[in-house]
Amino acid sequence: LVGIFGIGNKPTGEKDPFALRRTALGVLRVIIESRLAVDLRKLIDSAVQGYGERLSNAKTVEEVKTFMMERLRGYFADKGIATEVYAAVHARHPAQPYDFARRVEAVHAFYQLPDAQALAAANKRIQNILRRVDGAVSTAVNDELFTENAEWDLAAKLMGLKPRVQKLLSDGQYTEALAALAGLRESVDCFFDEVKVMDDVDAVKNNRLAILANIHELFIETADISRLQA
C-alpha cells in the first residue's frame, strides 16, 4: 500500500489494478479481529521509513491513512452498521482501528436505545450553542448561580454521573459510558424546555453554558452523537 501510494499510483475512481482496496481491508480486518492496539498512522509511517528515499509522494502517510479508514465504511456496512454510526465515530478520527471498532460497537448499541434520537438532537443543539460563543467555555459549574429547578436537576445528575463515565471512558468501556449518559435524556429535555441558556446576566449565562460544555465533553469523547439524527 505505502509503496504504490508513495510513487503516485493510488486508485482513481473504479480503477484499482493492484487491488489496494482489498489489501487495505485485509490489513484492517487483521488489526480489528486480532484486537491489536496499533496506531495506524505510526504503522504507515514506519512503512514509509522502510523505503528510505525511494518514495516521491510527500503526502503518502496521510493519503494511505485516509484511504484505509474509508474502507471501514464498507466493512461496518457489511455487518449491518448504519452509516450514521460510522460517521459519528469517524468524526472523532480514532488513531487505532480496533479502538474505532469498539466505538462503533458502542454507538451502534446506543443507537438502538429509545432515547438515542432525542439525545442526538440535544447534542446537535448543544454544539450549535457552544459554537456561537466567543472564546473558550469553562466547565466549572457554580450551583449558587442556579435559579431554575431544571438547572439543579440536570447539574446534579450530570455531576453524579461524571466520575463514573470518565472512568469508563478511560478504560475504553464506551458502550457502558454511553448507556450511563443516556440517563440524562429527561433532564436535558427539561433543561431546554424551562431554562433560557443565553440569560441576560453573564454569570448565569456562562454557568448554564458550563453545564452544556460538560455534557458535550462526555459524549464527544466516544463519538459525535449529533450525527445520529434521522
Buried (B, 14 or more C-beta within 10 A) or exposed (E): BBBBBBBEEBBEEEEEEBEBBEBBBEBBEEBBEEEEEBBBBEBBBEBBEEEEEEBEBEEBBEBBBEBBBEBBBEBBEEEEBBEBBBBBBBEBEBBBBBBBBBBBBBBBBBBEBEBBBBBBBBBBBBBEBBEEBEEEBEBEBEEEBBBBEBBEBBBEBBEEBBEEBBEBBEEBBBBBBBBBBBEBBEBBBBBBEEBEBEBEEEEBBBBBBBBBBBBBBBBBBBBBBBBBBE
